[in-house]
Amino acid sequence: MTVDEYARRCEELFALGGYAQVREAAGQGLAEVGPDPVLQRWLGLAHATEDDDDHDDEAEAVYQEGLRHWPDDLGLLVSYLELCLRADSWEHPKREKRAQSLKQRIAELAPPGSPEAQQIEAAMGWADRGYWEDARAKADGARAERAALASLSTDIGRAMSHGAPAAAHPEDLRAAEVAAALEVLSGPWNAPLRLVQRYRVASYVAAFVLSFLTNKVLVGSGTVSFSLWGWLWYLPLLLAEGKLKHARQLARERAVAAVEARHAVESGRA
């Protein structure tokens, strides 16, 4: 396989969240075709995206090794800068200092308006966020996750209304998510959770009303002076959300496996 073929494989796997598989593909490519800055960058990104201290250390080692061979490669420089900007300045003071030299070097190589310069501006904006900006970013991420689950719930309800969905391409992530969700929600014991997913909005409204009334009745009757028992009505909703999150993870794993299988077949033909 060529460098471009390995890079394309890494890109497809990265988009699906298969970071371990990206590391494997990039490592295999480096072993087969020899040192290459593109594959070196993919290997570093696949470590850095895990957002784990050990993986960050591995990513830093990968970037440093790459820059020893290609000191002016903008892809490696920008990726390493993003890693340094994301690091905690108390735990990793050397990375904070290294970020300054990286910015200077990139400024020399990347003219204003270039994709690399824009990427630096975005990374700098992220690094300069204060507490409230960070909190808003986390809230936006949580809202995006809820919106994704709500969208998946809508597709599940549509699939339940029309019977089993038609067979889709194994690399179609949304189709894989719907199929996985129907699978994890199958069985008579999951019937209440299927009902919750099919009527998601109504279920949330009903849970709120029942929770409010339950707490009010318990306090009003003198059973308790303060009640949180009504929140138990939200338990089926939380269980259903947990099922959907598991289904999404399962779907990503299956889509990644499908991509790897396709590349294995293509490699065998080459």
C-alpha positions in Angstrom: 0.0 0.0 0.0 1.1 3.6 -0.6 1.3 6.4 1.9 -1.9 8.0 0.4 -3.8 4.7 0.9 -2.7 4.4 4.5 -3.5 8.1 5.1 -7.0 7.6 3.6 -7.6 4.6 5.8 -6.5 6.7 8.9 -8.8 9.5 7.9 -11.8 7.2 7.5 -11.2 5.4 10.8 -10.5 8.7 12.6 -13.9 10.1 11.4 -15.6 7.1 13.0 -13.8 7.4 16.3 -11.6 4.3 15.8 -8.5 5.9 17.3 -6.9 2.6 18.3 -7.4 1.4 14.7 -5.9 4.7 13.4 -2.8 4.0 15.5 -2.5 0.5 14.2 -2.9 1.6 10.5 -0.5 4.5 10.9 2.1 2.2 12.6 1.7 -0.4 9.9 2.1 2.2 7.2 5.3 3.6 8.8 6.7 0.1 9.1 5.9 -0.7 5.5 6.7 2.5 3.6 9.1 4.0 6.0 9.1 7.4 7.8 6.5 9.8 6.5 5.2 13.1 8.1 1.5 12.5 7.2 1.4 9.1 8.9 3.5 10.4 11.8 0.9 13.1 12.3 -2.0 10.6 12.1 -0.3 8.5 14.7 0.1 11.5 17.0 -3.5 12.7 16.5 -4.8 9.2 17.3 -3.0 9.4 20.6 -3.8 13.0 21.4 -7.5 12.6 20.7 -7.8 10.0 23.5 -7.4 12.9 25.9 -5.5 10.9 28.4 -2.2 11.7 30.1 -0.4 8.6 28.9 -1.7 9.1 25.4 -0.7 12.7 25.4 2.9 11.7 26.4 2.9 9.2 23.5 1.6 11.9 21.1 4.3 14.3 22.2 7.0 11.6 21.6 5.5 11.0 18.1 5.4 14.7 17.2 9.0 15.2 18.5 10.3 12.3 16.5 8.5 13.5 13.4 9.9 17.1 13.8 13.4 15.7 14.1 13.0 14.3 10.5 10.8 17.1 9.1 11.3 20.3 11.2 9.3 22.4 8.9 6.3 20.2 8.4 3.2 22.4 9.2 0.9 19.5 9.9 3.2 18.2 12.6 3.9 21.7 14.0 0.3 22.7 14.2 -0.8 19.3 15.8 2.0 19.6 18.3 1.0 23.2 19.1 -2.6 22.1 19.8 -1.3 19.4 22.1 0.8 21.9 24.0 -2.0 24.5 24.3 -4.3 21.9 25.7 -1.9 20.8 28.4 -2.2 22.0 32.0 0.5 24.6 32.5 1.0 23.4 36.2 1.5 19.8 35.3 3.3 20.3 32.0 5.2 23.7 32.2 7.6 22.5 29.4 4.7 22.2 26.9 3.6 25.7 27.7 7.1 27.1 26.9 7.3 24.9 23.8 4.1 26.3 22.5 5.7 29.8 22.2 8.5 28.5 20.0 6.1 26.4 17.9 3.9 29.5 17.3 6.9 31.5 16.2 8.0 28.8 13.8 4.5 28.3 12.4 4.1 32.1 11.9 7.2 32.0 9.7 6.0 29.2 7.6 2.2 29.8 7.5 1.2 33.2 6.0 -2.0 35.0 7.4 -5.1 33.5 6.0 -3.7 30.1 5.3 -5.5 27.0 6.7 -2.7 26.5 9.2 -2.9 30.1 10.4 -6.7 29.7 10.9 -6.2 26.5 12.7 -3.8 28.3 15.1 -6.3 31.0 15.7 -8.9 28.5 16.6 -6.5 26.6 18.9 -5.5 29.9 20.6 -9.1 30.8 21.2 -9.7 27.5 22.8 -6.6 27.8 25.0 -7.5 31.3 26.2 -10.9 30.4 27.4 -11.8 31.4 30.9 -13.9 29.4 33.4 -17.2 30.6 32.0 -16.2 30.1 28.4 -15.1 26.6 29.4 -18.4 26.0 31.2 -20.4 27.2 28.2 -18.4 24.9 25.9 -19.2 21.9 28.1 -22.8 22.9 28.1 -22.8 23.2 24.3 -21.2 19.7 24.1 -23.9 18.3 26.5 -26.7 19.9 24.4 -25.1 18.5 21.2 -25.1 15.0 22.8 -28.7 15.3 23.8 -29.7 16.5 20.3 -27.9 13.5 18.8 -29.7 11.2 21.1 -33.0 12.9 20.3 -32.4 12.5 16.6 -31.5 8.9 17.0 -34.7 8.4 19.1 -36.7 9.9 16.2 -35.2 7.5 13.7 -35.8 4.6 16.1 -39.4 5.5 16.4 -39.7 5.7 12.6 -38.1 2.3 12.3 -40.4 0.8 14.9 -43.4 2.2 13.0 -42.3 0.8 9.6 -40.9 -2.5 10.8 -37.3 -3.7 10.6 -35.2 -1.3 8.6 -33.8 -2.3 5.2 -30.3 -3.6 5.1 -27.9 -0.6 4.8 -24.3 -0.2 3.9 -22.2 -1.5 6.9 -20.2 1.7 7.0 -23.3 3.9 7.2 -23.0 5.1 10.8 -26.5 6.3 11.3 -28.0 3.1 9.9 -25.7 1.2 12.2 -26.8 3.2 15.2 -30.5 2.6 14.5 -29.9 -1.2 14.0 -27.8 -1.4 17.2 -30.4 0.6 19.1 -33.2 -1.8 17.9 -31.0 -4.7 19.0 -30.2 -3.4 22.5 -33.9 -2.5 23.0 -35.2 -5.9 21.8 -36.9 -8.4 24.1 -40.1 -8.2 26.2 -38.2 -6.8 29.3 -37.2 -3.7 27.2 -40.8 -3.0 26.1 -41.1 0.0 28.5 -37.8 1.5 27.2 -39.0 1.1 23.6 -42.1 3.0 24.5 -40.1 5.7 26.1 -37.9 6.0 22.9 -40.9 6.0 20.6 -42.6 8.8 22.5 -39.6 10.6 23.9 -41.0 14.1 24.3 -44.2 12.9 25.8 -42.2 10.6 28.2 -40.2 13.6 29.5 -43.3 15.7 30.0 -45.0 12.8 31.8 -42.0 12.2 34.0 -41.9 15.8 35.0 -45.6 16.0 35.9 -45.5 12.7 37.8 -42.3 13.7 39.6 -43.9 17.0 40.7 -47.1 15.4 41.8 -45.4 12.6 43.7 -43.2 14.9 45.7 -46.2 17.2 46.4 -48.4 14.4 47.5 -45.7 12.9 49.8 -45.0 16.2 51.4 -48.7 17.3 51.6 -49.7 14.1 53.2 -47.1 14.5 55.9 -45.3 11.3 54.9 -42.1 13.2 54.6 -41.1 16.8 55.2 -39.0 16.9 52.0 -39.2 14.5 49.0 -37.0 13.6 46.1 -38.8 10.3 45.5 -40.6 11.7 42.6 -37.4 11.9 40.6 -37.6 8.1 40.3 -40.0 8.6 37.5 -37.0 9.7 35.4 -35.3 6.3 35.9 -36.8 4.7 32.8 -35.7 7.7 30.8 -32.1 7.5 32.1 -32.1 3.7 31.4 -33.3 4.4 27.8 -30.6 7.1 27.3 -28.0 4.6 28.6 -29.2 2.1 26.0 -28.9 4.6 23.2 -25.3 5.6 24.3 -24.4 1.9 24.3 -26.0 1.5 20.9 -24.0 4.4 19.5 -20.7 3.0 20.8 -21.6 -0.5 19.4 -22.5 1.1 16.0 -19.1 2.9 15.9 -17.3 -0.3 16.6 -19.2 -2.1 13.8 -18.6 0.7 11.3 -14.9 0.8 12.1 -14.8 -3.0 11.7 -16.5 -2.7 8.3 -14.0 -0.1 7.1 -11.1 -2.3 8.3 -12.6 -5.3 6.5 -12.9 -3.3 3.3 -9.4 -2.1 3.4 -8.2 -5.7 4.2 -10.0 -6.9 1.0 -8.5 -4.0 -1.0 -5.0 -4.8 0.3 -5.4 -8.4 -0.7 -6.3 -7.4 -4.2 -3.4 -5.0 -4.6 
